Structures are given as structure tokens and as C-alpha cells.
């Protein structure tokens, strides 16, 4: 089946609400149960950005503008990105710290820009990227646009916020990002969060359109070890109209060989927390196929 045909079929599914149905009912009168569709295009809060339920993270073991994905090399990584797109993934999570911009730009250069969403992140903390200088967000985003070969970026986050007072500390960059959104250079702005205190501050901050949060069912590689508590705050954010992208679904690889934990974490984040998208740092196409198959088996709750 060619790419256009696959794209048409997935668009039709999304137009029907993105529902996948369980098999035939066992007896007359029973209602079939709706299951999650990993390729459903969901709204990222109130941003207007539409993302696939399963997103592609490009920062596994990321730092210094490298990651496990970029270390695959140009040919292998770009083929992986294209294969993921052809499967139906339409959301790609990047960052300056990962060095993944040029790979994604080249891999997706032949498909319509409006057919997928890009999220990336600016780095304001010490370390993380080679340079010591931390230019303002307008300078950094101008470079991002060139690296990504695009006229706009769907979402730009301030990376790795940990303190409760981050909105006061980052107000200058927040104001600059707001002006970039007014100009149409970015469509949404927010934060990538690495503590419960920072998450709570994000829920209360009107500037935040969307955020990334570490969340799985077991508290592994989460800054707060109580997933239920984090999920409660995430639900409040969703009620406030903020977009939510969950990360660390596989505990940064620690659940790689544990079927039960991978299944339960996906169910927990979709049904209990209510995240808009689940971002996973895939390193081979078999991992994409395996994960989307798991999501397809989860009843919508």
C-alpha cells in the first residue's frame, strides 16, 4: 500500500473520532468497547496543535547535542523517522540538547509540513549543550527554524524546569516566546518539567500552553515517586485547557523487557492521567510496531 493510501486511511479514522473497536461482541445486545488508536490526531490542549497519541521522542540518553537516536547515524536515524511517519506517527519531540533538528528536517522533507507536528526545547541551564552562552529565546528559535528548515515550530518548551519559582526566573524568555507566538513563528509555548513543584507551578501559570511531564505507573525515573499524585495534578492541567505530553513511559528503558509494566504505564497515562500524547524514545522500527500494538489493546476509560 503506498504512502498516500495509508495517509488517507488514517485520516479517515481520525475523522471518525480515532476510535478502534474490540472484536465482535459475544452475544447480541452487547456494546463493543472502544480502544485507543495510537495514530489518532489529538488536540494538544487548547493550542490548536494536533498530535498523534503516540509520539516519537528523539532524546534517549540525550545531552551535548547527541542522543541514542542521533548516534544511530544519519542514514539509520532518518530512515527510522520516515518509517515511523509512514506507520502513522505525526508528533516528533526534539530539543536543542539532543541535536536532532537536522535529522528530522531531512527525514521529513518530502512530506507536507502541515501533516506533522514538531515540538522542541530551548536550554537555559548550565551544561547540557556545548556553548557557555545562553542567548535569548528569539535568537535560539531563529536558529531552530533554520535547522528544521521550516517557517514555524508547533511547540517550543523551556527545557528541564525543576524549581517552583521557574515562572519568575524565566519571565524574560517567556515574554519573548509569547511575542514569537504572536508573530506566528511558534504556535504554542510551555515547559518540560522535572519536579512536582515545577509541575504545580505550570498548572497555575497562564502563560503555559502545554508541557512535558515524566509519568509512568511505577514512579520510575520520575522526580516524584507517587504516580497517582502526579496524575491528579495532570488532570487539573487538562481541565484548565493545557496540553499534556507524557514522557518516561518505559522508565527510560527500564521496562523494555517487562510487558506488564509497559502495558500498565500506557493505560495509566492515557486513562488515569489523561495525557494528550505519549512520547517514547524509539531506537528501531520494531519498537514502534510493538508499542502501537500495545496501545491498540487498551480500552478507553
N, C-alpha and C positions, 0 to 999 in steps of 0.2 A: 504494500500500500504506500503511495507516495506521500510526501510531506503535506501537500495541500489537502489531500483526502483526510489524513489524520487530524490536521488542524480543524477542518470542517466538522468532523465528528465530535471533537472535544468542545468546540464552540457550541454545537447543538446541545450537548449535555449541560454545559454551563447555563445556556439559555433556559433549560428546563429546571433550573434550580440546583444543578450539580448533584442530584441525588443518585445514589446507586442502591439498587434493591436487592434484598436477600432472595434466595431461591423460592420456588413455588411453595405456597402455604400447604401445610399437611392436611388441612381439612377446609371445606367450604366455609366462607364467612370470616376466616382469619385475615387480618391485615398484614401485608408484607412489611417488613421492617426496613426503614431507610438506613443505609450505611454511608460512611464518609467517602467522598470522592477526592482522592489526593490531588487531582488536577482541576478541581472546581476553582473558578476565579472568585475569590472573596474580596470584599471591600476592606481596606486597611483602616479601620475606624471610620472617621468622617473625612478622610483625606482626599477621597476620590481615586486613590491609587488602588488598582486591583491586582491581587497577588494569588498565585496558586497556593492551595492549602499546604502542600509540601514545597519548601523552598530549598535552594542549593546554597549551602554555606561554603565559602572559599578560604576559611581561615583556620583549618585544623592545625594545631601546633603553630599558630601564626606569630610572627614577630620579625622586626627588621626588614620589612617588605618581602617576606617569604612565608610560605606555609607548606603543609604536606601536599596541597594541590599544586602550587607553583613549582614545587620540587619534582613533580612528575615530568616537567619539561613542556615546552610549547606544543609539540605535536600531540602528545598524550593528553595533556590537560584540555586543550582546545577541542579535541575530539570528544572527550568526556562531556564537556559543556554542551556541544552540539547534540550529542546523543540524548542527554537529559532534556534538552529543549524538544527534540523530536518525540520523546516519550510524553511530554505534556507539561513539564516544569516551566513556569513562567515568572519565577521570582528568584533573583540572584543577590545574595548578601555578600558585600565586599567591604574592604576597608583599606585605607592608606597603609596601615601596618602590615597587611597581608601581601601587598604587591600584586594584587590580582586584576587590577584595572585593564592593562593591555591585553591580557589573555581573554577576558570576557568580551572586550571590544572587538577583537579579531574573530573570535569564535562565532559571534552572533551578527557579524557584519552583513550577512546575506539575507537576514530575515527582517521583517518590518520592526522598526524601533518601538512602535506602539503596541506590539504583540507581547512584550515582556516588561517587567519592572526591575529596575536596578536600585538597590539601597547600598550606600557606602557610609564611611565614618571618618571624621577628622580626629587626629590625635593631638591632644593638648598637654599631656602629662610628660614627665621626664622619661628618657629611654624610649623603647618601642619602635622608633624609626631612626635612621642613621644620623640625621641632622640634629643639631642642638637648638636651632632656631624654631620658633613656633609662630609662623605668620598668622595673621587674622584669617577668619573663615573665607572672606571674599577672595583672597589670594590663593588659598588652598583649593577652593571649589573651582576657580578658573583653571587651575592645573588639572583637577579631576576631569573637567569637561573635555580637555584636550586628550588626556589619557584614554578616556572612554569613547572618544570620537562621537560625541552626542551634543545636542543643543540643550538638553535638560537632564536632570537626575531626579528620579521619582522620590527618593527619600535620602536625606543626609542627617546622620546622627553625630552627636558628640560622644566619643568612644570612652568606655570604661569609667563611668561615674560611680563613685563609692561613698561620698560624703552626703549627709543630709542637706548641707548648705550649698550644694553644687549650683542651684539656680542663682544664688548671689555671686558665686565665684565666676560663673561662666556667662554673666549677663551681657558682656560686650559681644561675645561670639553669638549668643542667642539673638541679639538685636541685628547683627549682620546677617545671620541666616534668615531672619524674618524679612529683611529687605530683599534678599536674593529670591525668596519665595514670591514677593510682590512683583519682581521683575520676570518671573516665570522661568528662572534658571534652575530652581528646585521646586518640587511640588509639595513637599512636606519636610518637617524638621522634628528632631527629637533627640533621644539619648539611648545609649547602650548601657545597661545598668548591671552593677556587680555588687549590690548590697541591698538588703531590705530597706534600710534607711533611705537610700537613694531612690528606690522604687516608690516608697511612700511620698517622697518629695515630688516625684514625677507625676503622680496621680493628682496632687494638689496644684501643680503648676499649669496655668492656662496655655503657656507657650508650647507645651509638649503636644504634638500631633500624634506621635507614635513612638514606641520604644521596643528595644530588645530586652528580654529578661531570661535569666538562667532558670530553667524549671524542668524537673522530671519527677516521677512519683516517689523517688527514694532519697532525695536530698544530696545526691552525689554530684560533686563539682558545682554545688550551689553555695552561695555565700551565706544564705540562711538555710539551716538544715531541716526546717519544717515546711515541707511542700504544701501542706494544707493552708498554712498561714500565708504563704506567698500567693497561692491560688486565690485566696479570699481578696487580697489586695488587687490582683489582676482583674478579678470580676468587677471590682469597683471602678477600675480604669475603663473597662469595656462599657460599663453603664454611663460613664462620663463621656463616651464617644471617642476614646483614644484607641489607636491601633496597637495591637499587641503581637509581637513576633517572639516565639519561644525558641530558645537555644539550649544546648546541652541535653538534648532528648536521649542520647545514648551515653550520658555521663562522660563525655569526651572520650568515647571509645570503650569505656569500662563495661558496657553492656553488650559489646559486639558479639559475644558468644552466649548470651543469655536471652533466649526467645521470650521468656515470660516477662522479663524486665523491659525489653524493647516494646512489647505489645502493651503492657500496662502503662508505661510512660506516655505513649502516644494517646491512649484512651484518656488518661488523666488530664493531659494538657488540652485536648480537644473538648472533652465533655465537662470536666470539673472546673478547669480554669477558663475555658472558652477562648483560647488564643485564636487569632486570625490565621496565622501561618506557623508551620513547624519547620525550622531551618536545620538541616543536617549537613555535616561536612563530608559529603561523599568523596571517595577516592577511586572508585571504579563503578562501572555501569551496573554490575551485578548488585551492588549495594543499593543503588537507586531502585532497581526492579524489586528487590526484596522488601525495601521499606514501603514502597507504594502498595505492594500486595498486602502488607500488614494493615495499613491504614484502611484499605478497602474492606477489611473484615470487621471494622469497628462500628457497632451500632451507634447512630446519632442519638445522644442522650441529653 
